[in-house]
Amino acid sequence: MSYLTQSIFCPKKGGNISITLDKEERSYSIVVKDNGTGIQKDKLDKIFVRFYQVDTSNTREHKGTGLGLSICKGIVEGHGGKIWAESKGMGQGTEIHILLPV
C-alpha cells in the first residue's frame, strides 16, 4: 500500500514502512515497521492511551488527536488479540506488533 509511505512520522525522502504477516501455531503475527522518528522507551506503553501525544509542545511538528493507536488497541483486543510497540529510541524507527488468534 503505497499511501503508507506518506506517514507523518517517516521521512519524506528515504522513508520506509514494511508490513509483515506470519501465521504462527495459534495466531497471526502482524508487524508494521518504519524508519521514522522512533519513540522513547519510557513512552512506548503510553502511546495506546486515548488522546496521548508523545510531543505535547506548542511547537510540535505533527498534528493529530492521539486516537489512532487507541482505536487499534480496542479493535485488536476486541478480537482477543494483543498489540504493543517497540523502538530502540529516538531516530531509530518504531515497530507495532499485533497478535490475533487464528
N, CA and C of each residue as an Amber inpcrd file, in Angstrom:
protein
   306
   0.8330000  -1.1700000   0.0000000   0.0000000   0.0000000   0.0000000
   0.8800000   1.2360000   0.0000000   0.9950000   1.8630000  -1.1000000
   1.9400000   2.9580000  -1.2310000   1.5850000   4.1760000  -0.3870000
   0.3130000   4.3740000  -0.0540000  -0.0520000   5.5490000   0.7280000
   0.5610000   5.5210000   2.1210000   0.9260000   4.3540000   2.6210000
   1.5300000   4.2650000   3.9440000   2.8880000   4.9450000   4.0090000
   3.5700000   5.0570000   2.8880000   4.8790000   5.6930000   2.9150000
   4.7780000   7.1930000   3.1510000   3.5670000   7.7330000   3.1730000
   3.3830000   9.1500000   3.4440000   3.1320000   9.4160000   4.9260000
   3.4320000   8.4590000   5.7750000   3.2470000   8.6200000   7.2110000
   3.9720000   9.8700000   7.7040000   3.3230000  10.5990000   8.5890000
   3.9390000  11.8310000   9.0860000   5.1340000  11.5570000   9.9950000
   5.2950000  10.3380000  10.4460000   6.4090000  10.0320000  11.3250000
   7.5550000   9.3500000  10.6000000   7.4950000   9.3010000   9.2840000
   8.5480000   8.7390000   8.4490000   9.1280000   9.8670000   7.5930000
  10.4070000   9.8200000   7.3000000  10.9840000  10.8660000   6.4490000
  10.3160000  10.8850000   5.0740000  10.1100000  12.0830000   4.5180000
   9.5190000  12.1750000   3.1840000  10.4600000  11.5910000   2.1410000
  11.7480000  11.7720000   2.3390000  12.7420000  11.1730000   1.4420000
  13.4190000  10.0350000   2.1970000  13.3620000   8.8760000   1.6230000
  14.0210000   7.7240000   2.2460000  13.1910000   7.0390000   3.3130000
  11.9300000   7.4720000   3.4900000  11.0610000   6.8300000   4.4600000
  10.6890000   5.4310000   4.0040000  10.6120000   4.5190000   4.9420000
  10.3060000   3.1340000   4.6000000   9.3840000   2.5340000   5.6520000
   8.3150000   1.9060000   5.1770000   7.4000000   1.2010000   6.0600000
   7.2470000  -0.2080000   5.5150000   7.4230000  -1.1970000   6.3700000
   7.2070000  -2.5790000   5.9370000   6.1280000  -3.2070000   6.8060000
   5.3570000  -4.0750000   6.1850000   4.3000000  -4.7940000   6.8830000
   4.5110000  -6.2760000   6.6320000   4.6150000  -7.0500000   7.7000000
   4.7690000  -8.4920000   7.5480000   3.6150000  -9.2030000   8.2420000
   3.2380000 -10.3320000   7.6850000   2.1860000 -11.1670000   8.2410000
   2.7040000 -12.5910000   8.2640000   2.6910000 -13.2040000   9.4310000
   3.1120000 -14.5840000   9.5950000   2.0480000 -15.3440000  10.3550000
   1.8490000 -16.5820000   9.9540000   0.9350000 -17.4360000  10.6980000
   1.7640000 -18.2850000  11.6440000   1.4580000 -18.1640000  12.9140000
   2.1040000 -18.9840000  13.9220000   1.1350000 -20.1020000  14.2940000
   1.5000000 -20.9110000  15.2610000   0.6770000 -22.0670000  15.5940000
  -0.7670000 -21.6920000  15.9300000  -0.9480000 -20.7090000  16.7970000
  -2.2970000 -20.3430000  17.2430000  -2.6670000 -18.8930000  16.9840000
  -1.8390000 -18.1980000  16.2350000  -2.1320000 -16.7860000  15.9910000
  -1.4960000 -16.3040000  14.6960000  -1.9810000 -15.1540000  14.2620000
  -1.3600000 -14.4310000  13.1610000  -0.5350000 -13.3050000  13.7780000
   0.6490000 -13.1090000  13.2590000   1.5240000 -12.0460000  13.7330000
   1.6610000 -11.0010000  12.6290000   1.3270000  -9.7690000  12.9560000
   1.4600000  -8.6540000  12.0270000   2.4470000  -7.6700000  12.6400000
   3.4310000  -7.2510000  11.8460000   4.4010000  -6.2570000  12.3130000
   4.4570000  -5.1310000  11.2910000   4.2210000  -3.9120000  11.7700000
   4.3480000  -2.7130000  10.9520000   5.5830000  -1.9870000  11.4610000
   6.5730000  -1.8570000  10.5770000   7.8710000  -1.2980000  10.9820000
   8.2020000  -0.1060000  10.0940000   8.7130000   0.9710000  10.7270000
   9.1350000   2.1330000   9.9450000  10.5340000   2.5730000  10.3660000
  11.1090000   3.4550000   9.5730000  12.4140000   4.0280000   9.9000000
  12.2630000   5.4940000  10.2820000  11.1570000   5.7970000  10.9340000
  10.8220000   7.1770000  11.2900000  11.4490000   7.6640000  12.5690000
  10.7260000   8.5560000  13.2410000  11.2690000   9.2950000  14.3800000
  11.5390000   8.4410000  15.6090000  10.8750000   7.3090000  15.7250000
  11.0850000   6.4630000  16.9070000  10.3660000   7.0080000  18.1280000
  10.3950000   6.2240000  19.1950000   9.7120000   6.5920000  20.4390000
  10.6170000   6.2390000  21.6080000  10.6940000   7.1280000  22.5760000
  11.4830000   6.8430000  23.7820000  10.8780000   5.6490000  24.5050000
  11.7350000   4.7920000  25.0490000  11.2800000   3.5560000  25.6930000
  10.2720000   3.8050000  26.8140000  10.4430000   4.8780000  27.5720000
   9.5280000   5.1350000  28.6850000   8.1470000   5.6190000  28.2330000
   7.9690000   5.8610000  26.9320000   6.6800000   6.3270000  26.4170000
   5.9700000   5.2800000  25.5660000   6.5850000   4.1190000  25.3660000
   6.0070000   3.1140000  24.4790000   4.6270000   2.6410000  24.9270000
   4.4360000   2.3720000  26.2020000   3.1400000   1.8910000  26.6790000
   2.0710000   2.9870000  26.6250000   2.4820000   4.2340000  26.7120000
   1.5320000   5.3440000  26.7640000   0.9010000   5.6540000  25.4130000
   1.5280000   5.2440000  24.3190000   1.0170000   5.6430000  23.0030000
  -0.3230000   5.0000000  22.6660000  -0.7570000   4.0190000  23.4530000
  -2.0430000   3.3740000  23.2250000  -3.1630000   3.9750000  24.0810000
  -2.8440000   4.9990000  24.8560000  -3.8260000   5.6800000  25.7110000
  -4.5160000   6.7680000  24.8870000  -5.8500000   6.8270000  24.9910000
  -6.6110000   7.8330000  24.2380000  -6.0850000   9.2360000  24.4670000
  -5.9240000   9.9610000  23.3960000  -5.5140000  11.3710000  23.3560000
  -4.0620000  11.5990000  23.7660000  -3.2870000  10.5430000  24.0060000
  -1.8880000  10.7350000  24.3850000  -1.0790000  11.1980000  23.1770000
  -0.2290000  12.1660000  23.3960000   0.6950000  12.6620000  22.3770000
   2.1010000  12.5680000  22.9380000   3.0220000  11.9830000  22.1790000
   4.4100000  11.9080000  22.6320000   4.9740000  13.3160000  22.7700000
   4.6920000  14.1600000  21.7860000   5.1600000  15.5450000  21.8080000
   3.9630000  16.4480000  22.0790000   3.9260000  17.0670000  23.2490000
   2.8050000  17.9470000  23.5950000   3.1840000  19.4240000  23.5440000
   4.3560000  19.7220000  23.0190000   4.8020000  21.1130000  22.9830000
   3.9470000  21.9400000  22.0200000   3.9530000  23.2470000  22.2200000
   3.2090000  24.1600000  21.3420000   3.8080000  24.2040000  19.9410000
   5.0450000  23.8020000  19.8140000   5.7270000  23.8550000  18.5200000
   5.8180000  22.4860000  17.8630000   5.0120000  21.5380000  18.3220000
   5.1090000  20.1870000  17.7670000   4.8680000  20.2040000  16.2650000
   5.5940000  19.3440000  15.5960000   5.5720000  19.3010000  14.1410000
   4.3680000  18.5250000  13.5910000   3.8990000  17.5160000  14.3010000
   2.8620000  16.6310000  13.7890000   1.5300000  16.8930000  14.4820000
   0.4850000  16.9000000  13.6980000  -0.8590000  17.1070000  14.2190000
  -1.5200000  15.7560000  14.4540000  -2.6310000  15.7680000  15.1070000
  -3.3940000  14.5450000  15.3340000  -4.0940000  14.6030000  16.6720000
  -4.9960000  13.6610000  16.8770000  -5.7900000  13.6560000  18.0950000
  -5.2760000  12.6840000  19.1430000  -4.4080000  11.7640000  18.7490000
  -3.9490000  10.7530000  19.6910000  -4.9590000   9.6230000  19.8560000
  -5.7790000   9.4030000  18.8490000  -6.7900000   8.3520000  18.9370000
  -6.4560000   7.1070000  18.1100000  -5.6400000   7.2230000  17.0990000
  -5.4000000   6.1300000  16.1620000  -4.9660000   4.8230000  16.8070000
  -3.9190000   4.8590000  17.6090000  -3.4360000   3.6260000  18.2250000
  -4.3680000   3.1280000  19.3200000  -5.0720000   4.0340000  19.9730000
  -6.0570000   3.6350000  20.9720000  -7.1990000   2.8630000  20.3090000
  -7.6390000   3.3420000  19.1560000  -8.6880000   2.6490000  18.4070000
  -8.1830000   1.2860000  17.9430000  -6.9510000   1.2440000  17.4340000
  -6.3610000  -0.0380000  17.0200000  -6.3310000  -1.0210000  18.1810000
  -5.9170000  -0.5430000  19.3430000  -5.8580000  -1.4130000  20.5230000
  -7.2380000  -1.9760000  20.8470000  -8.2630000  -1.1360000  20.7980000
  -9.6230000  -1.5920000  21.0820000 -10.0830000  -2.6620000  20.1070000
  -9.7790000  -2.4740000  18.8450000 -10.1700000  -3.4460000  17.8190000
  -9.4240000  -4.7600000  18.0190000  -8.1080000  -4.6690000  18.1940000
  -7.2840000  -5.8820000  18.3600000  -7.7190000  -6.6510000  19.6070000
  -7.8550000  -5.9650000  20.7340000  -8.2420000  -6.6420000  21.9740000
  -9.6810000  -7.1490000  21.8990000 -10.5380000  -6.4660000  21.1600000
 -11.9090000  -6.9190000  20.9640000 -11.9850000  -8.2480000  20.2080000
 -10.9390000  -8.5400000  19.4580000 -10.8420000  -9.8090000  18.7300000
  -9.9650000 -10.8220000  19.4740000  -9.6660000 -10.5410000  20.7400000
  -8.8830000 -11.4700000  21.5540000  -7.3900000 -11.4130000  21.2920000
  -6.9200000 -10.3390000  20.6900000  -5.5050000 -10.2160000  20.3490000
  -4.7320000  -9.3140000  21.2950000  -3.4850000  -9.0960000  20.9320000
  -2.5870000  -8.2310000  21.7010000  -1.8910000  -7.2850000  20.7330000
  -1.5820000  -6.0900000  21.2250000  -0.8490000  -5.1070000  20.4320000
   0.1600000  -4.4160000  21.3340000   1.3550000  -4.1710000  20.8000000
   2.3800000  -3.4510000  21.5540000   3.3530000  -2.8020000  20.5780000
   4.1440000  -1.8870000  21.0970000   5.1160000  -1.1530000  20.2840000
   6.5180000  -1.4170000  20.7990000   7.4740000  -1.3860000  19.8720000
   8.8910000  -1.4950000  20.2150000   9.6490000  -0.4280000  19.4470000
  10.6360000   0.1660000  20.0930000  11.5060000   1.1430000  19.4480000
  12.8190000   1.1750000  20.2100000  13.8970000   1.3090000  19.4930000
  15.2130000   1.4120000  20.1340000  15.4990000   2.8350000  20.5850000
  14.5850000   3.7480000  20.3000000  14.7450000   5.1280000  20.7500000
  14.5660000   6.1230000  19.6230000  14.7710000   7.3690000  19.9480000
  14.5600000   8.4560000  19.0060000  15.4740000   8.3100000  17.7890000
  14.8680000   8.5210000  16.6210000  15.6020000   8.4410000  15.3700000
  15.8510000   7.0210000  14.8780000  15.2640000   6.0240000  15.5490000
  15.5540000   4.6370000  15.1900000  14.3150000   3.8540000  14.7700000
  13.2410000   4.5480000  14.4350000  12.0550000   3.8770000  13.9360000
  11.2380000   3.2140000  15.0300000  10.1120000   2.6520000  14.6130000
   9.1770000   2.0150000  15.5330000   8.6040000   0.7620000  14.8850000
   8.2910000  -0.2140000  15.7150000   7.5880000  -1.4130000  15.2600000
   6.3070000  -1.5410000  16.0790000   5.2000000  -1.7550000  15.3920000
   3.9350000  -2.0570000  16.0510000   3.6660000  -3.5370000  15.8020000
   3.5020000  -4.2920000  16.8730000   3.2720000  -5.7350000  16.7980000
   1.8210000  -6.0350000  17.1510000   1.2060000  -6.9090000  16.3600000
  -0.1680000  -7.3330000  16.6020000  -0.2180000  -8.8490000  16.5280000
  -0.8320000  -9.4590000  17.5350000  -1.0910000 -10.8930000  17.5170000
  -2.5970000 -11.0980000  17.5560000  -3.1130000 -11.8400000  16.5990000
  -4.5390000 -12.1460000  16.5350000  -4.7140000 -13.6550000  16.5350000
  -5.6380000 -14.1660000  17.3330000  -5.8400000 -15.6110000  17.3640000
  -6.3710000 -16.1280000  16.0220000  -5.9500000 -17.3430000  15.6780000
  -6.4510000 -17.9880000  14.4750000  -7.8870000 -18.3330000  14.7240000
